[in-house]
Amino acid sequence: MSNLIQGILQGDPRALARAITLIENRSPEGAEILKRVFRQTGKARVIGFTGSPGVGKSSLVDKVAAAYRRGGNTPAIVAVDPSSPFTGGAILGDRIRMSSLSGDAGVFIRSMATRGRLGGLAAATADVASILDAASKDPILIETVGVGQDEVDIVRVAGVCVVVLTPGMGDDIQALKAGIMEIADVFVINKSDRPGAGKLERAILALLALARRADGWVPPIVKTVAVDGTGVEELIEAVDRCYQHLYAAGTPVLRRREAVRQRLMTLLEEQLAHAAVQRRLPNGAMEAAIDGILRRETDPYTVVENIVSEFVGPG
């Protein structure tokens, strides 16, 4: 374990890959690693990229990471892919679209399957970001799975959220709706060489005119063409300005506090659910409970109430 921890802190790719696998599998070793490196975290910039499927998030993240690399940084990419609700498997196609960075030892890329988790991220995404932070990777670019309006978990992990839109996909209508649009610190109109980019920009401006953020930040709109790198430098400048503004306004303290609160709740839910099942439904009792529910001999509410009563008492 000590050698693995040392490898992580030195940024060794093999150590990072092994640690992340342990964390994704929710093993006791993974939890121990997180405990031992936690004090080394909190330094990296975490930038989230979210948006509907097909807007070019992977290509854009690829170009952004390459630009940071040219600037002397050692970025890491966490690309979350959708997974089968039955097997948990995933194609992990995001890594294929980032193949231009695969030969650069200074860029660490990790694909993660959602494993059925909603909200655009995998359950272990925040923990993986912590490991990369401890390994002195900076910035950490997180690409969400691309599920639509409910894909808002990224705001609890990233310091700056980039919402990527594309002309001609109905995003001018989406821009006027609540949900994912409200988490944007920076708007990107990717594939901006297509017709309709101006219309989409006007729709976003109309949205921004309807409300003012408490931190005083007005999300900029950056036009990009990811396939040839157009606008990428402007995007990085916008993200840097956002970080400077938010830190000056004290907003990251509030965001991080809420992120810690959410992380504690998630860990509590995981641990309590696991402990409850192990304590009240061991050795096949879960299957017996399921069979009883299917035969209508009991109901799921009673089963859960009985389990919870073991921990908090009746009522």
C-alpha positions as CSV (number, residue, x, y, z in Angstrom):
1,M,0.0,0.0,0.0
2,S,2.8,2.5,0.9
3,N,4.4,1.9,-2.5
4,L,1.1,2.5,-4.2
5,I,0.5,5.7,-2.3
6,Q,4.0,6.9,-3.2
7,G,3.4,6.1,-6.8
8,I,0.2,8.2,-6.8
9,L,1.8,11.2,-5.2
10,Q,4.6,11.0,-7.8
11,G,2.0,10.9,-10.6
12,D,2.9,7.4,-11.8
13,P,0.3,6.4,-14.4
14,R,0.2,2.7,-13.4
15,A,-0.3,3.6,-9.8
16,L,-3.1,6.0,-10.7
17,A,-4.8,3.4,-12.9
18,R,-4.6,0.8,-10.2
19,A,-5.9,3.1,-7.5
20,I,-8.8,4.3,-9.7
21,T,-9.9,0.8,-10.4
22,L,-9.9,0.0,-6.6
23,I,-12.0,3.2,-6.1
24,E,-14.4,2.4,-8.9
25,N,-15.0,-1.1,-7.4
26,R,-15.6,0.5,-4.0
27,S,-13.1,-1.8,-2.4
28,P,-11.7,-1.3,1.2
29,E,-8.3,-0.6,-0.3
30,G,-9.7,2.2,-2.4
31,A,-11.2,3.8,0.6
32,E,-7.9,3.5,2.5
33,I,-6.1,5.2,-0.4
34,L,-8.5,8.1,-0.4
35,K,-8.0,8.6,3.3
36,R,-4.3,8.6,3.1
37,V,-4.0,11.1,0.2
38,F,-6.8,13.4,1.1
39,R,-4.6,16.0,2.8
40,Q,-2.7,16.3,-0.5
41,T,-5.9,17.4,-2.4
42,G,-7.6,20.8,-3.0
43,K,-4.9,22.3,-5.3
44,A,-6.1,21.4,-8.8
45,R,-8.5,23.3,-11.0
46,V,-11.4,21.1,-11.8
47,I,-13.3,22.0,-15.0
48,G,-16.5,20.3,-16.0
49,F,-17.8,20.0,-19.6
50,T,-21.4,19.1,-20.0
51,G,-24.0,19.2,-22.7
52,S,-26.3,17.1,-24.8
53,P,-25.0,14.1,-26.8
54,G,-23.4,15.0,-30.1
55,V,-22.3,18.5,-29.3
56,G,-18.7,17.6,-29.5
57,K,-17.6,17.6,-25.9
58,S,-15.0,14.9,-26.3
59,S,-13.3,16.7,-29.3
60,L,-13.4,20.0,-27.4
61,V,-11.9,18.5,-24.2
62,D,-9.2,16.9,-26.4
63,K,-8.2,20.3,-27.8
64,V,-8.4,22.0,-24.5
65,A,-6.2,19.5,-22.8
66,A,-3.7,19.8,-25.7
67,A,-3.7,23.6,-25.3
68,Y,-3.0,23.3,-21.5
69,R,-0.3,20.8,-22.2
70,R,1.4,23.2,-24.6
71,G,1.4,25.7,-21.8
72,G,3.4,23.4,-19.6
73,N,0.6,21.9,-17.5
74,T,0.0,18.2,-16.8
75,P,-3.8,17.9,-17.3
76,A,-5.9,14.8,-16.6
77,I,-9.2,13.9,-18.3
78,V,-12.0,11.9,-16.7
79,A,-14.5,11.0,-19.5
80,V,-17.8,9.5,-18.3
81,D,-19.5,7.2,-20.7
82,P,-23.0,5.7,-20.6
83,S,-23.2,2.0,-19.5
84,S,-25.6,-0.8,-19.9
85,P,-28.3,-1.0,-17.3
86,F,-28.0,-4.8,-17.4
87,T,-24.3,-5.6,-17.5
88,G,-22.7,-2.3,-16.4
89,G,-20.5,-2.4,-19.5
90,A,-19.6,0.6,-21.7
91,I,-18.0,1.2,-25.0
92,L,-15.9,4.0,-23.6
93,G,-15.8,5.8,-26.9
94,D,-14.7,9.1,-25.4
95,R,-11.2,7.8,-25.2
96,I,-11.2,6.9,-28.9
97,R,-12.1,10.5,-29.7
98,M,-9.2,11.7,-27.7
99,S,-6.6,9.5,-29.4
100,S,-4.4,12.4,-30.3
101,L,-3.3,12.7,-26.6
102,S,-2.8,9.0,-26.0
103,G,0.9,9.1,-26.7
104,D,1.6,12.0,-24.4
105,A,2.8,10.8,-21.0
106,G,2.0,14.2,-19.5
107,V,-1.7,13.7,-20.1
108,F,-3.6,11.2,-18.0
109,I,-6.9,10.0,-19.5
110,R,-9.4,7.8,-17.7
111,S,-12.8,6.6,-19.0
112,M,-15.5,5.7,-16.5
113,A,-18.8,4.0,-17.0
114,T,-21.8,5.5,-15.2
115,R,-22.8,2.0,-14.0
116,G,-26.4,3.1,-13.9
117,R,-25.8,6.4,-12.1
118,L,-28.0,9.3,-13.2
119,G,-26.9,13.0,-13.3
120,G,-24.1,12.7,-15.9
121,L,-21.4,11.3,-13.6
122,A,-20.3,8.0,-12.2
123,A,-20.6,7.4,-8.5
124,A,-16.8,7.5,-8.0
125,T,-16.1,10.6,-10.2
126,A,-15.4,12.9,-7.3
127,D,-13.1,10.4,-5.7
128,V,-11.2,9.9,-8.9
129,A,-10.8,13.7,-9.2
130,S,-9.3,13.6,-5.7
131,I,-6.8,11.0,-6.6
132,L,-5.7,13.0,-9.7
133,D,-5.5,16.1,-7.6
134,A,-3.2,14.3,-5.1
135,A,-1.1,13.3,-8.1
136,S,-0.6,17.0,-9.0
137,K,-2.6,16.8,-12.2
138,D,-3.8,20.2,-13.1
139,P,-6.2,21.0,-14.5
140,I,-8.6,18.1,-14.2
141,L,-11.1,18.1,-17.1
142,I,-14.3,16.1,-16.4
143,E,-16.6,15.3,-19.4
144,T,-20.1,14.2,-18.4
145,V,-22.0,11.5,-20.1
146,G,-24.3,13.8,-22.0
147,V,-27.8,13.0,-20.8
148,G,-29.6,16.3,-21.2
149,Q,-31.4,18.7,-18.8
150,D,-30.9,16.6,-15.6
151,E,-27.1,16.4,-16.0
152,V,-26.3,18.7,-13.2
153,D,-24.1,16.6,-10.8
154,I,-21.0,18.2,-12.3
155,V,-21.7,21.5,-10.5
156,R,-20.9,19.7,-7.2
157,V,-17.5,18.5,-8.4
158,A,-16.2,21.1,-10.8
159,G,-14.9,24.6,-9.9
160,V,-16.0,25.9,-13.3
161,C,-18.8,24.3,-15.4
162,V,-18.7,24.7,-19.2
163,V,-22.0,24.0,-21.0
164,V,-21.4,23.0,-24.6
165,L,-24.2,23.7,-27.2
166,T,-24.4,23.2,-30.9
167,P,-26.5,25.1,-33.5
168,G,-29.3,23.2,-35.3
169,M,-30.0,20.7,-32.5
170,G,-32.8,22.6,-30.7
171,D,-30.5,24.0,-28.2
172,D,-31.9,27.5,-28.8
173,I,-35.1,26.2,-27.2
174,Q,-33.2,24.3,-24.4
175,A,-31.4,27.6,-23.6
176,L,-34.7,29.0,-22.3
177,K,-35.4,26.1,-20.0
178,A,-34.4,25.5,-16.4
179,G,-32.0,22.7,-15.5
180,I,-28.6,22.2,-17.1
181,M,-28.4,25.8,-18.5
182,E,-28.5,27.2,-15.0
183,I,-25.2,25.6,-13.9
184,A,-23.1,27.2,-16.7
185,D,-20.2,29.4,-15.8
186,V,-19.1,29.5,-19.5
187,F,-21.3,28.8,-22.5
188,V,-19.6,27.3,-25.6
189,I,-21.3,27.2,-29.0
190,N,-19.3,24.4,-30.6
191,K,-19.5,23.7,-34.4
192,S,-20.1,27.5,-34.6
193,D,-19.3,27.4,-38.4
194,R,-22.8,25.9,-38.9
195,P,-25.9,27.9,-39.7
196,G,-27.8,29.0,-36.7
197,A,-24.9,29.9,-34.4
198,G,-26.0,33.5,-34.2
199,K,-29.6,32.5,-33.4
200,L,-28.3,30.3,-30.6
201,E,-26.1,33.0,-29.2
202,R,-29.1,35.4,-29.1
203,A,-31.2,32.8,-27.2
204,I,-28.4,32.4,-24.6
205,L,-28.1,36.2,-24.3
206,A,-31.9,36.3,-23.7
207,L,-31.6,33.8,-21.0
208,L,-28.7,35.7,-19.3
209,A,-30.8,38.9,-19.4
210,L,-33.6,37.2,-17.3
211,A,-31.5,36.7,-14.2
212,R,-28.4,37.9,-12.3
213,R,-26.1,35.6,-10.4
214,A,-25.4,36.4,-6.8
215,D,-21.7,36.3,-7.4
216,G,-21.9,38.9,-10.1
217,W,-20.4,36.7,-12.8
218,V,-21.9,36.9,-16.2
219,P,-21.2,33.7,-18.1
220,P,-19.4,34.5,-21.4
221,I,-20.3,32.9,-24.7
222,V,-17.4,31.4,-26.6
223,K,-17.7,30.1,-30.2
224,T,-15.5,27.2,-31.1
225,V,-14.9,24.6,-33.8
226,A,-13.4,21.8,-31.9
227,V,-12.2,19.8,-35.0
228,D,-9.7,22.5,-35.9
229,G,-9.2,24.1,-32.5
230,T,-10.9,27.4,-33.4
231,G,-11.8,29.3,-30.2
232,V,-10.0,27.0,-27.8
233,E,-7.6,29.6,-26.5
234,E,-10.5,32.0,-26.0
235,L,-12.3,29.3,-24.0
236,I,-9.3,28.7,-21.8
237,E,-9.1,32.5,-21.2
238,A,-12.8,32.6,-20.3
239,V,-12.3,29.7,-17.8
240,D,-9.3,31.4,-16.2
241,R,-11.3,34.7,-15.9
242,C,-14.1,32.8,-14.3
243,Y,-11.8,31.2,-11.7
244,Q,-10.2,34.5,-10.9
245,H,-13.6,36.1,-10.4
246,L,-15.1,33.3,-8.4
247,Y,-12.1,33.1,-6.1
248,A,-12.2,36.9,-5.5
249,A,-15.9,36.7,-4.7
250,G,-15.5,33.8,-2.3
251,T,-17.9,31.6,-4.3
252,P,-15.6,28.5,-4.4
253,V,-15.7,28.3,-0.6
254,L,-19.5,28.1,-0.8
255,R,-19.4,25.6,-3.7
256,R,-16.9,23.5,-2.0
257,R,-18.9,23.5,1.2
258,E,-21.9,22.3,-0.7
259,A,-19.8,19.7,-2.6
260,V,-18.5,18.4,0.7
261,R,-22.0,18.2,2.1
262,Q,-23.2,16.3,-0.9
263,R,-20.2,14.0,-0.8
264,L,-20.8,13.1,2.8
265,M,-24.5,12.4,2.0
266,T,-23.5,10.1,-0.9
267,L,-21.0,8.2,1.2
268,L,-23.5,7.9,4.1
269,E,-26.1,6.5,1.7
270,E,-23.6,4.0,0.2
271,Q,-22.3,2.8,3.6
272,L,-25.6,2.6,5.3
273,A,-27.3,0.8,2.4
274,H,-24.4,-1.7,2.3
275,A,-24.4,-2.2,6.1
276,A,-28.2,-2.6,6.1
277,V,-28.2,-5.2,3.5
278,Q,-25.3,-7.1,5.1
279,R,-27.0,-7.0,8.5
280,R,-30.6,-7.7,7.7
281,L,-30.4,-9.5,4.3
282,P,-27.4,-11.8,4.5
283,N,-26.9,-15.1,2.7
284,G,-29.6,-15.0,0.1
285,A,-32.2,-13.1,2.3
286,M,-32.3,-10.4,-0.3
287,E,-33.5,-12.9,-3.0
288,A,-36.0,-14.2,-0.5
289,A,-37.3,-10.7,0.1
290,I,-37.6,-10.1,-3.6
291,D,-39.5,-13.4,-4.0
292,G,-41.9,-12.4,-1.2
293,I,-42.6,-9.1,-2.9
294,L,-43.2,-10.7,-6.3
295,R,-45.7,-13.2,-4.6
296,R,-47.3,-10.2,-2.9
297,E,-46.7,-11.8,0.5
298,T,-45.0,-8.6,1.6
299,D,-44.3,-5.2,0.1
300,P,-41.0,-3.3,-0.5
301,Y,-42.0,-0.5,2.0
302,T,-42.3,-2.9,4.9
303,V,-39.0,-4.6,4.0
304,V,-37.2,-1.3,3.9
305,E,-38.9,-0.1,7.1
306,N,-37.8,-3.2,8.9
307,I,-34.2,-2.7,7.7
308,V,-34.1,0.9,8.7
309,S,-35.6,0.2,12.1
310,E,-32.4,-1.8,13.0
311,F,-30.4,1.4,12.7
312,V,-32.7,4.2,13.9
313,G,-35.4,2.4,15.8
314,P,-39.1,2.2,15.0
315,G,-41.0,5.3,13.8
